[in-house]
Amino acid sequence: MGIILYLIVGGLIGWLAQILIGRDMPLGIIGNIIAGIVGAWIGGELLGNLGPTLAGIAIIPALLGAIIFVFIISLIMRSSRK
């Protein structure tokens, strides 16, 4: 049950980051889950375990990390379309 909750929280964080930045992740919900999990890793490296946690994910650093990740992916996708 822990891994399912981890994936759900990662997906929600990725979805929220995508909404806040105004750019879509490729692969839909799978992209959101990847963005949330990678964002949690990036945010954890930058800020540590700051703020409340859910399913082992610190929400605030994960959200900030996911925003960074979605922005970088959107820049890469935009440059590859040209």
C-alpha positions as CSV (number, residue, x, y, z in Angstrom):
1,M,0.0,0.0,0.0
2,G,2.9,2.3,0.6
3,I,4.2,2.3,-3.0
4,I,0.7,3.1,-4.3
5,L,0.3,6.1,-1.9
6,Y,3.8,7.2,-2.9
7,L,2.8,7.1,-6.6
8,I,-0.5,8.9,-5.9
9,V,1.3,11.7,-4.0
10,G,3.9,12.0,-6.7
11,G,1.3,12.3,-9.4
12,L,-0.6,15.0,-7.4
13,I,2.6,17.0,-6.9
14,G,3.5,16.7,-10.6
15,W,0.0,17.7,-11.6
16,L,0.0,20.7,-9.3
17,A,3.5,21.8,-10.5
18,Q,2.2,21.5,-14.1
19,I,-0.8,23.7,-13.3
20,L,1.3,26.3,-11.4
21,I,3.9,26.6,-14.2
22,G,1.3,26.5,-17.0
23,R,3.0,23.9,-19.1
24,D,2.1,20.3,-19.7
25,M,4.2,17.3,-19.1
26,P,4.4,14.7,-21.8
27,L,3.0,11.2,-21.2
28,G,0.0,12.5,-19.2
29,I,-0.4,11.0,-15.7
30,I,2.8,9.0,-16.0
31,G,4.6,12.2,-16.7
32,N,3.0,13.8,-13.7
33,I,4.1,10.9,-11.5
34,I,7.6,11.1,-12.8
35,A,7.7,14.8,-12.3
36,G,6.5,14.4,-8.7
37,I,9.0,11.8,-7.8
38,V,11.9,13.5,-9.5
39,G,10.8,16.8,-8.1
40,A,10.7,15.2,-4.6
41,W,14.3,14.1,-5.1
42,I,15.4,17.5,-6.5
43,G,13.6,19.4,-3.7
44,G,15.0,17.0,-1.1
45,E,18.5,17.7,-2.3
46,L,18.0,21.5,-2.3
47,L,15.9,22.0,0.8
48,G,15.9,18.7,2.8
49,N,12.8,17.6,4.6
50,L,11.2,21.0,5.1
51,G,7.6,21.2,6.0
52,P,4.9,18.5,6.2
53,T,5.4,15.1,4.7
54,L,2.9,12.7,3.1
55,A,3.9,9.1,2.2
56,G,7.5,9.9,2.9
57,I,7.5,12.9,0.6
58,A,8.2,16.4,2.0
59,I,5.4,18.4,0.2
60,I,7.0,21.9,-0.1
61,P,10.5,20.8,-1.4
62,A,8.8,18.2,-3.7
63,L,6.5,20.9,-5.2
64,L,9.4,23.3,-5.7
65,G,11.6,20.5,-7.2
66,A,8.7,19.4,-9.5
67,I,8.2,23.0,-10.7
68,I,11.9,23.1,-11.6
69,F,11.7,19.7,-13.3
70,V,8.6,20.6,-15.4
71,F,10.2,23.9,-16.4
72,I,13.4,22.1,-17.6
73,I,11.4,19.4,-19.5
74,S,9.3,22.1,-21.2
75,L,12.4,23.9,-22.3
76,I,13.9,20.7,-23.7
77,M,10.6,19.8,-25.5
78,R,10.3,23.2,-27.0
79,S,13.9,23.2,-28.3
80,S,13.5,19.7,-29.8
81,R,10.4,20.8,-31.7
82,K,12.4,23.4,-33.7
